[in-house]
């Protein structure tokens, strides 16, 4: 029998500690080895219990989750999932946590809603299993530390590059990027590298709840030379703008006239696993821009985006996949690599420059 994943739950709410413990242990593959009532207890338990992964609340007495996270990453690096409030302030705090080294987050409020409890449990368990299964512990911890902005990128170990083709300059008219687990910090390593001379639109789906995508867009906009914004319904697409799909809604593009396109924000289709969905966004972009869409698939669980990249390849387009070494979870890129749809496989720090190069910048 495979060894169970050892989890530590840190939350000042007894209800949440119990709820998270029940959800984590529901499949028999995860064991909650301890719980802690605040960040200070959590830091000490990481040192003494050696968990494989930690769930960490943000607002707690004595020591809050952000402070505890920074101490853990400095003293005993361990994968941490933040338990986040679905508010604007909660989103900002969560983005800070991801910058400090947290690998991902789970929404707190939804844990209270019975109708959503099954989906939340499935997401939580899937994230824990995917994160912990990433290669060896040492490589995983190195990856987390390298993603933190508190670490210098120059201190990270050199990555192996796998380049099967050169992305040709065919006159791209759009860029479509799909990303999930580990996305916010990874995007901070890519979007700020885009040239201010970029003259085509970029569409991004990052799997996130409402409010989180707006905070992410604002953060990226402040770091980048290109304009980054959360997409709005019926807005006219402009060149050189990076559009991020709003959390909880699909983003698609439709043609208005021969030289004008607009963004549509909608709850439909309602039967997708994710909303926003990479496949939904990319397929609409490919329908409008055809093979002149540059597809990019980065870190994340599952295979969202693989079907759209397949369609792009059928039309004669090109795609970039993030390499395994620099992914937090090598799921979405792996799906297109294994299927033979990736034209080039690059480390995180090379993707932005490769996009510029492909666009002739």
N, C-alpha and C positions, 0 to 999 in steps of 0.2 A: 504493500500500500504506500502511495506517495505521501511524503510528509505534508502535514497541514500547514497552510500559511498562518503565521503568527501575527495577529493584529492587536494594536493598542488603541482604545477609544478614549479620547480626551474631550470632555464636555461638562459644563457646570450643571446641566439639567439631568437629573436622575432619569427622567422619562426618555431623553434622547440617548443617554448611555445604554439604557435597556433596549430601546428600539433599534439602535444601530447594531448592538450585539446580537439581537435575534436575527436581524436581516443578514448580517455577515456569516453567522453560523448555520443559516438555513439550508445550505447545500451540503454541509458536512466536509467541505474542503478548506474552510477557514476556522481557526480557533481564536477567540478573543482571550488573550492570555492575561489581560489586565485592563482596568478602566481608571481614569484619573479625573478629578473634579476641577482642576485648573491647570494652567500652563506650567506652573512650577512643579506640580506632581508629575505632569506629563514628561517634562525634561528629565526628571530623576528616573522615571520608569523606563525611558528609552535607554538610559545608561545601564540599568540593572536587569531589564527584561529582554533586551535585544530583539524587539519586534521586527518583522519583515516590512510592516507598513503601519502608519499611524493615521487615524482620522482625528482632525483637530478643529474644534470650534474656534471662532474668532473672538467673540466677546465673552470674557471670563474674568472673575475676580482674581486678586493677587497678581497673576501674570496672564496677560491676554495671549491669544493664539499667535499673533504676529511676532511678539517678543519670543515666545516659546519656539516658534519655527526657526527664527534666526539663531537661537542658541543651539537647537538640535543640528542645524546645518553646519554650524561652526565646530561643535564639540563632538557630535556623533551622527554624521549624515545618514539619514534614513528617509525613505519615500514617505511623503506626507500628503494626504488628501484633506483639503479644507472643507469644513461644513459651513456653507455660506448662506446668508440671508438674501432673499430675492428682493432687495431694495437697491436704490441707486447708491447709497452709502455702502451697503454690503458688497455691491459690485466693485466699487473702488478699492475697498479693503481686500477683496479677493484678488484683484489684479496686483496689488502690492505683494500679497502672499506668493503669487506665482513668480513675481520678480525675485523674491527672496529664496526661491527654490522649491516651493510646493509643486507637485507634479500635476495636480488637477483639483477639482472641487466637486462637491455634491450639494444640491439645494436643500436647505434645512426645512423650509415651510412645507414642502411637499410630503415630508415624512409624517406630517400630522393628518394628511388627507387620505382616508381609507381607500377611496376609489383609485388613487395613484400609487398606493403602497407597493403593489406588485411590480410596477414598472420601475419605481425607485430602487427596490430591492435588486432587481435584475441588473440595473445600471451600476449600482454600487458594487455588487459581487463581480460583475464583468470587468469593471475598472481595476479593482483590487487584483484580480487574477492576471489581467493583461500586464499591469505594471510590474508585479512581482515576477512574472515569467520572463521578463526581458533579460536574456543572457545571464551572466553571473552577477552576484551582488556588487562586486567591485566596479564592474562596468556600468551598472545601473546608477550607482551612487556618483560615479564620475560624471555621468550624463546629466544628472540633476544639478550637480555643482556647476558644470559648464554652462547650463541654461540660465543660471542666476546672474543677474546684472551686477551683483556684488563681487563677481569673479571676473578677472581680466580674461578676455578671449585669447590673449596671447599665451596664457598659462595652460590652456587645454592641450591635451595630447593630440598629435597630428592624426588626421583621419585618413583612412584609405579611400581613394577615389575610384569609382567604377564608371567609366564613360564608354558607352557602346557606340554612340554616334555624336556628331557635332550638330547642334541645333542650327539649322540653316536660317539665314535672314530672308524670309519669303514675303516680307511686308505685312507683318501681323497687324490685325485691326482690333484685337482684344486679347486680354489675358484672363483666364478663369482658374482660380485656385481653391482647392478644397483641403480642409484641415480640421483636426479635432483635438484629442487628448494631447496636451503639451503645446497647444497652438498659440496662446497669447504671448508667451515668451519667445517662441520660435518666430512668430511674425515680427517681433521687435528686432530680430536679427536679419530679417529679409527686407521688409518694407522701407526702413530708413536708408537702405542702399540703393533704392530705385532712383534713377537720374531725374532731376527736375526737368529735363528735356523730354521725358516720356510724354508722347502725344496721343496715346491710345488709352481707353478705359480698362480698368482691372476690376474684376468681380470676385469677391471672396465669400465663401461660406465657412464660418467657424461654428461648430456645434456649441451653442451657448443659450442660456435662457434669456428672456427679455431683460432689459436694463444693462446687462453685462456687455452686450455688443456695442452699445452707445459709449460706455466708458472705455471700452477697448479702442473704438474708433478715435475718440478724443485723445487717448494716450498716444496712439500711433501718429495721429496728425501732428501732435506737438514734437515728435521725434523726426519727422520726415520732411523732405523737400517737396514731395508731391502732396496734393490734398487728399486726406483720408476722411471719409464720413460714413455714418450709418445711412443706408439707402432709404429713400422715401418713395411711397407709391406715386406713380404717374410722373416722376421727375424725368426730365430729358437727360439722356446720357451725354456726358461731356468727356472729351479726350483728356488724358493726364490725371483723371480722378480715380481714386481707389474706393470702390463701393463695398461696404460690408453688410451682408444680409442681417436684418433685425432678428434677434433671438425669438424663437417661437413662431416665426413666419417664413414662408418661402419667398425667395427673390428670383424673378425671371426677367428676361429682356424680350421685348417685341418690337418689330419694325413699324414705324409710323409712316415715313416717306423714304425715298431712295437714299437720303443722307441724314435721316433723323430716327433715333430709336428711343424708347422709353422703358423705364423700370416698372415692373408690376410687383407689388407686395401683397401676398394673399395667404390665407390659411389652406388653400387647395393646391395640390391634392392632400386629402386628409389621411390617407392610408400609408404614408411613408414612415419608415422607422425613425427618421430624424426630421425635425423641422426647426431651422432650415435644412434642406437636403442638398448635398453636393451634386448628385445626379440631376435633380430637377433644375438647378441653376445652370449647370454646364450644358445640359442638353438644349436649353433655350438659347444660350449664348452661341452654341455651335449652329443652331438653326438659323440664327441671324448672321453670324460672321463666317460660318463654314470652316474650311480648313485653315483659315487665317486667324484662328483662335489658338493661342499657346496655352496648353493645359499643364497645370502644376498640382501634384498631389503630395501632401506633407504628412507629418506625424498624426496618428490617430488610430483608434480601434476600428475593426470591421473592414468593409470594402466599399463604403460610400464613395462614389466617383468613378469606380472601375467601369461601369456600364457606359458612362458618358465618354470616358477616355477611349473605350473600344469604338464608339461611334465616331469620335474625332479621328482615330487611326483609319477607319474605313474611308473617311472623306479625304485622307491624305495629309492630315495635320500632325503636329509634333507635341511631345509631352516630356515633362521633367518629373522625376520621382526623388524624394529625399532618401538618403541612404540609411541603412539600419543603424549604424554606429551613432548617428546624431539624432535619431528619433527617440522620443520618450516612449512611444508605443509603435512598433513597426507592424502596423496592420494595413491601413489604407494604401501606403506606398507599396507594400509587399504584394498586395492584390494585383497591381498593374505591372509590377516587375515580373512576378511569377507567370502572368498571362502573356508576357512579351510585348506589352503596350508601351513601356517606358523607353524613350529614345536616349535618355541620359539619366544617370543616377548620381546625385551629387550630395555632398555634405551640406549641412544647414548654412554654413558661412559662405558657400559658393553660389547659392541659388539666386540671390539678388543680382549679383554681377552677371550671371549667366542670362538672366532675363534682359538686362540692359544690352548685353552683347547680341542676343537674338534680335532685339529691336533696333540694332544698328547704332547704339548709343555708347 
